[in-house]
């Protein structure tokens, strides 16, 4: 069965502004933008678990259907890049996130931003950034009955260095979710990962990755997802 991952149309005004519309790769973090469907260019075969696609059990909305403005400004130390986007909020059905590509299930649109710096000169290869996302997510049972509604607020940061065969990637996502139903209140969770790699002879890249999710089990956003559970994992492998 065909599974549409991205369909977008855009117009570039200049280096400072390009506007896209359609089904987009949500422009947050580092990995989701640098490698999204690029398994052939990433060091590892698998994505970090927290950034798995929605239909593969991912717990974060890595796709958005809407409008996205992006661009960059040249500075003396590198390029300052920005993203602003708005689109259909995500819903949860059958224990999995659904990006609502055909239409939003509520009137609350997803709103997000990203701001990052790609350095040059002595810091060439270094990227640092912050990002945020806010939306209301409804969870539905097998009969399409709304069981919970959660206002998701996410802030994150990343750092990455890739130069002279060395690779360092680190990402952090902090979620502050508010139950909009009968069990009102805010709940905090976080997830993140770090990866170190080194390329030898332009052929081999051994790497180490650590990843962790500390998710509040009373948060309806995670409680409604099959994979919305805490975990700690590490991997060390030649590549």
Beta strands, then each sheet from edge to edge (+ up, - down):
strand 1: 7-14
strand 2: 17-25
strand 3: 63-74
strand 4: 78-87
strand 5: 91-93
strand 6: 96-98
strand 7: 110-119
strand 8: 126-140
strand 9: 146-163
strand 10: 166-179
strand 11: 185-200
strand 12: 204-214
strand 13: 231-237
sheet 1: 1+ 2- 3+ 4- 7+ 8- 5- 6+
sheet 2: 1+ 2- 3+ 4- 7+ 8- 9+ 10- 11+ 12- 13+
end
